[in-house]
Amino acid sequence: MSSKKNTEPSTDVTESIMPPALDHNMLKDLDKIMGYDMRVLLIQEFITYAPPQIATLQQIFNAGDTEALWHKAHQFKGECLQIGANQLGILCQNLETFAKNGQLKLMSATLDKLQTELARLKETVSSFGEQL
């Protein structure tokens, strides 16, 4: 009996699938609550609002104030989740945990991931255009 090694790549795609940058169920809920036009405006405003918030998180991190970082990450997490930017919200939750535990390397890496996820959110919004 010969034993052949399986050299084919794994077909398990669950590791490479990223959740959407915006939760479509939340978008539908926002449409019901405020209407499509207001929801689009809210998301556009968030896209403008988010970069300075992430910059502030970075500044607080650079200053070494983990308590202030925890509070700011908590605030921004809520704002992200309110518009359905769940991945940004999860990263903020991680940042809160790392700040609470004083895990500097993980805080730094998470701040980088926030920038990457914000770019992905912006790309999603621009690709949807008026269909958002």
Residue pairs with C-beta under 8 A, 6 or more apart in sequence:
18 87
18 120
19 86
19 87
20 124
21 85
21 87
21 117
21 120
21 121
21 123
21 124
21 125
22 43
22 83
22 84
22 85
22 86
22 121
22 124
22 125
22 132
23 84
23 85
23 86
24 84
25 84
26 83
26 84
26 86
27 39
27 84
27 132
30 39
30 42
30 83
30 84
31 39
34 42
40 130
40 132
42 83
43 83
43 125
43 132
44 125
46 79
46 83
46 85
47 121
47 122
47 125
49 79
50 76
50 80
50 88
50 118
50 121
51 118
53 72
53 76
53 79
54 76
54 111
54 114
54 115
54 118
56 72
57 69
57 72
57 73
57 76
57 95
57 111
57 114
58 111
60 68
60 69
60 72
61 69
61 107
61 108
61 111
66 99
66 100
66 102
66 107
67 99
69 95
69 99
69 107
70 95
70 96
70 99
70 100
73 92
73 93
73 95
73 96
73 99
74 92
74 96
76 88
76 92
77 88
77 89
77 92
77 93
77 96
78 89
80 86
80 88
80 89
80 92
81 89
85 121
87 117
87 120
87 121
88 114
88 117
88 118
88 121
91 110
91 113
91 114
91 117
92 114
94 106
94 110
95 107
95 110
95 111
95 114
97 103
98 106
98 107
98 110
99 107
125 132
